[in-house]
Amino acid sequence: MKISYPLILVNFKTYAEATGEKAVKLAKTAEGVSNKTGVCIAVAVQPTDIYRVALQCSIPVFAQHIDPQPQGAFTGHVTAEAIKEAGAVGTLLNHSEMRLRVDVIDEAIKRAKSVDLVTCVCANNAEVSKAVAALNPSMVAVEPPELIGTGVSVSTAKPEDVLRTVEAVKAVNPALPVLCGAGITTGSDVRAALKLGTVGVLVASGVVKAKNPEEVLLDLASACLKQA
């Protein structure tokens, strides 16, 4: 499944509302909105749900993390090969809830590339985003951790942070796509993010814990269409 932009990447985290069969249900909702609007919506699910979601849905499925270890005697680690085989097309790396050292990020990106996985590397500010950009991931997502899950959007509360990140990343790699996340819940948040030079958003609780996820996703996707 090909990734296209603008992109809405929904992180299911380990929320009860998006685990097991509920993960499939939510992914199908995202698939329906994607088909209806033509906006690319991808989902990042728990390792145990990758296979079932990828089997039953046609939208891009991401892992929430991979380890840099190769296949072999590495009990408990999540390998790039394993998530690829399960049906994932990409992976998140360095989320604020799963921080990694720069050398580990570098090796994980290389491992992902070796099996043709897309990498979305999270960073908490412009400086870290710039360092990450030098590692040549598929995309960078800036997410100030203090705004994650607050419902206060980074694109409206801290637009200067998003703008600095875009400029910092483009100075290293002009072609590298930049997403923004943290507190994104409405179409107006998405429009603000795209106006700042990003090509999409990384969202989580605003969709997963919403009373009506389909309604929220339609609002986010519609904003992408209006901006385009």
Buried (B, 14 or more C-beta within 10 A) or exposed (E): BEBEBBBBBBBBBEBEBBBEEBBBBBBBBBBBBBEEBEBBBBBBBBBEBBBBBBEBBEBBBBBBBBBBBEEEEEEEBBBBBBBBEBBBBBBBBBBBBEEBEEEBBBBBBBBBBEBEBBBBBBBBBBEBBBBBBEBBBBBBBBBBBBBBBBEBBBBBBBBEBBBBBBBBBBEBBEEBBBBBBBBBBBBEBBBBBBEBBBBBBBBBBBBBBBEEBBEBBBBBBBBBEEBE
